[in-house]
Amino acid sequence: MTEQELIKGYETEIQYQKHMIENLGRWFSLFFIIASSGVVLTYFFKGSQLALFILGIVLLVLGILGMLLFGYGIYKGKQNVNKVIDDFETKLHSAKA
């Protein structure tokens, strides 16, 4: 494997992983909207509509759980990108030495 192929492969992998982190960010935003909708339903229908109040609580819980899940995925994904970058720099320096 040549040095150019190594560089191209790592650049492609890093771009791909950053794109996947952006996708996780979109899912995180979706679950934030779901949780926010749950807060609104819970607040406005606290005393009048029991079904909408329960729906609000369910949406709030699902939204928070989704945000926790995708937030953790983003956190671990960023750590993984940093590991790939460190590995790339190590291999690049050892190839030049």
C-alpha positions as CSV (number, residue, x, y, z in Angstrom):
1,M,0.0,0.0,0.0
2,T,1.4,3.3,-1.0
3,E,1.5,6.4,1.1
4,Q,-1.1,8.1,-1.1
5,E,-3.5,5.2,-0.8
6,L,-3.1,5.3,3.0
7,I,-3.8,9.0,3.1
8,K,-6.8,8.7,0.8
9,G,-8.3,5.7,2.8
10,Y,-8.0,7.5,6.1
11,E,-9.4,10.8,4.7
12,T,-12.4,8.9,3.3
13,E,-12.9,7.1,6.7
14,I,-12.7,10.3,8.6
15,Q,-15.1,12.1,6.3
16,Y,-17.6,9.2,6.5
17,Q,-17.5,9.1,10.3
18,K,-18.0,12.9,10.6
19,H,-21.0,12.5,8.2
20,M,-22.5,9.8,10.4
21,I,-22.0,12.1,13.5
22,E,-23.9,14.8,11.6
23,N,-26.7,12.2,11.0
24,L,-26.8,11.4,14.7
25,G,-27.1,15.1,15.4
26,R,-30.2,15.3,13.2
27,W,-31.8,12.4,15.1
28,F,-30.9,14.1,18.4
29,S,-32.7,17.2,17.1
30,L,-35.7,15.2,16.2
31,F,-35.9,13.7,19.7
32,F,-35.5,17.1,21.2
33,I,-38.5,18.3,19.2
34,I,-40.4,15.2,20.4
35,A,-39.5,15.9,24.1
36,S,-40.4,19.6,23.6
37,S,-43.8,18.6,22.2
38,G,-44.3,16.3,25.2
39,V,-43.5,19.3,27.6
40,V,-46.1,21.5,25.8
41,L,-48.8,18.8,25.8
42,T,-48.1,18.1,29.5
43,Y,-48.2,21.7,30.4
44,F,-51.3,22.7,28.5
45,F,-53.5,19.6,29.2
46,K,-52.5,19.0,32.8
47,G,-56.0,19.5,34.2
48,S,-58.3,19.2,31.3
49,Q,-57.5,16.3,28.9
50,L,-56.2,13.2,30.5
51,A,-55.4,11.4,27.2
52,L,-53.3,14.3,25.9
53,F,-51.6,14.7,29.3
54,I,-50.6,11.1,29.2
55,L,-49.5,11.4,25.6
56,G,-47.4,14.4,26.6
57,I,-45.7,12.4,29.3
58,V,-45.0,9.5,26.9
59,L,-43.5,11.8,24.3
60,L,-41.4,13.5,27.0
61,V,-40.0,10.2,28.2
62,L,-39.4,8.9,24.7
63,G,-37.7,12.2,23.7
64,I,-35.4,12.2,26.7
65,L,-34.4,8.6,26.2
66,G,-33.8,9.2,22.5
67,M,-31.7,12.3,23.3
68,L,-29.6,10.3,25.8
69,L,-29.1,7.5,23.3
70,F,-28.1,9.6,20.4
71,G,-26.1,12.0,22.6
72,Y,-24.0,9.1,23.8
73,G,-23.6,7.9,20.2
74,I,-22.3,11.4,19.2
75,Y,-19.9,11.4,22.2
76,K,-18.5,8.0,21.4
77,G,-18.4,8.8,17.6
78,K,-16.3,11.9,18.3
79,Q,-14.0,9.8,20.4
80,N,-13.7,7.3,17.6
81,V,-12.9,10.0,15.0
82,N,-10.1,11.3,17.3
83,K,-8.7,7.7,17.6
84,V,-8.7,7.3,13.8
85,I,-7.0,10.6,13.4
86,D,-4.4,9.7,16.0
87,D,-3.8,6.3,14.4
88,F,-3.5,8.0,11.0
89,E,-0.9,10.4,12.3
90,T,1.0,7.6,13.9
91,K,1.1,5.5,10.7
92,L,2.0,8.6,8.6
93,H,4.9,9.4,10.9
94,S,6.1,5.8,11.0
95,A,5.9,5.6,7.2
96,K,8.1,8.7,6.8
97,A,10.7,7.5,9.4
